[in-house]
Amino acid sequence: MATTTEQSRYAVARWDTEPNGPDIWTRLSWFATYEAADAALDRWADRYPNAWVDIIDINTDELAAG
């Protein structure tokens, strides 16, 4: 279950590339634990089949280690 951003450590995010701008992670949903984010990952990946969807650490905006 998604949590508020204040309680969150992880996010399921989509990698977005901009032709004239920076490449960024667009956060789709926030989670308190890696396990909760991992449980939701397939659902988000199915929603964006042509995108890179993964779990990031919201403190660093880097891929999270599970």
Secondary structure, 3 states (H helix, E strand, C coil): CCCCHHHCCEEEEEEECCCCCCCEEEEEEEECCHHHHHHHHHHHHHHCCCCCEEEEECCCCEECCC
